[in-house]
């Protein structure tokens, strides 16, 4: 059995999917859905002679944050880089569905005070996107998850948590962008095309994937925070992420919509403005944008701790 | 009636003078030659058939001189016999392709190992021998004396005084062999200055200095990112610390490169301290300045470290820790590969490092079937120094345990060096690490070598650590027992599956094989949370901001 107290102190980067799922909710409150004991694994991998995992690399379950039921989806980067296949994708979809059903029930049973018991969904991403071994099923899973997120819109908050080793790339980068709120650590990375793929397609001069400093200042949490691609930046510990999630639970639900980055005409216009400004500013490096938004010494910002960073950083101002 | 014999006893000196006269016009001021005149300089001072040393090792490289050597006219300069530590750059083989060089004696080749094997097979290159560093350095003073040495430093003054600083490495041993046997020494430096920070090589041992168009290439080879250490490596490091470091109270040692030893270094301040081993082990090291050793140094484990070479990013940290490192009056580290290898061979009680393959007899190698990788310095450390006469507790204990000691020296007490190999039973891509026959033997056939390139021979190896346990193979009474001990820790490899349960039980009772349970290690604790630093950033924090990791290791 996992020791919840110890998990709180663990670096979030080091925590595996199950440790994250257990540790992000209140002590002793987590129940796993379709656990490894159920041996729900990929039917496609054995055909290709590949190893399987009994949870297909996705941990799903239900826990509590205060009075709020929280549905957790947690991806394991150590299994095929966290790539999403048919079974793992179905677990994600079904978990969001359950959250929505719970929402309907809570609303029905306690109509006056349902907001106190409003379910939430937390997705702890660690993935490069589609599992190529089962590409069609994996792609379909992406679409279905997106669909569920859309169904949840205006009903329950969906929160992305990104701070694990693999980061969040590929199709799952789109999925993360479609959530309501994104929480990252500076070790978290978020993007569409991963650094190695950019290097492979466009050459080392375009993007040197071995240059870790470059990779992190372009896709890492600090950059995403400055650009407003993520909403909150926290320290690299399970406790820090959990504390942030608890605070998010206190945000009145109607406010949640303001944290979104996509999903309305207004937001599309904001994004288009950003694209336009990229042409006029002509940044050669991510840190040129840091400078543009008023951070005179970007490298100093990269060097300091998240706490100091949050105290001094200047972010892109959102128009809405 | 005797004929009068006239014999010239200073022909080398005269020949050198003749060569120097030929290139006089290229010298600008003092000993300075312009970068664009380098090819002409080499054509002037090198004669066909010369033994030429091209400096370079697994860290710094005389890359500009190597490129210039490829550009000389092969009608003027040909059939060279290259004697060099490392074959690492493309240009190191291009000189053979272009017919400038013919024969090679060397120690280690990294990225070029595959191409080297092709060259040998196609007859483009005549391979003398593959050496260990000390062995090759030794031959620089016997039958492989360089006629011309092409070396590299950070700075030089116009009189030729060289500053090789942090990365002094092989330069002294090469220059001394060359210059004092009347040879010619040419140095490329990043900058020609009025006054060097300190003189590592005196100016009168150097004939020409050249400011290269760009700084010499250097590789941060000894940096291991703690973020990449696995839980299994943590378990094996716990076994090493409890079952070997603590068991023998080993005070002096060399750590090979790799994640296993990085894990050990990062467990000293946590697990090691918990076992009460601080002060009892790990006081003296022969080691490059491994960043992962910073937490143990900061916690006061280490008394002294002498370095083969430098490590990028560790400059300021080393400078600020002159009680621990060998630091010059100018404040920067002085490394010296020859001395450090000698210390590693004679003054260290233990060598511990990873390997790629171990055969059923306990011979190990990092060679693969189509790459002639060579040895570097590991075998100098990873063997019992037969000339050793001083004693230490660890050395004596290992000797007492030596199963065949009586057959070798009767009742005479004699110590034995601890030579430890760490290897998970399966490598990447599920390749077994324990094999019937080493790939080195296939390589011997493919490349027509005299011997299979074995890194550490079974008679020198004392301990094998896998995730299954430790085999104390030196305790075995004969090869039959040794092979059983190896099988016992070889896990689910073909070799391991041949282990006999009853036989293993007996070996465990005798203390020849110890599992984590036998060592009373709680395997549920074997995870990354035990590491004193979990990523590069935490190493920087441990160093108080003195360690400045190269960009490829920074995630910020």
Interface residues (C-beta under 8 A of the other chain):
Chain A: X6 X9 X10 X11 X13 X14 X165 X186 X187 X210 X211 X212 X213 X214 X215 X216 X217 X220 X222 X302 X303
Chain B: X227 X528 X529 X534 X535 X551 X552 X553 X554 X555 X556
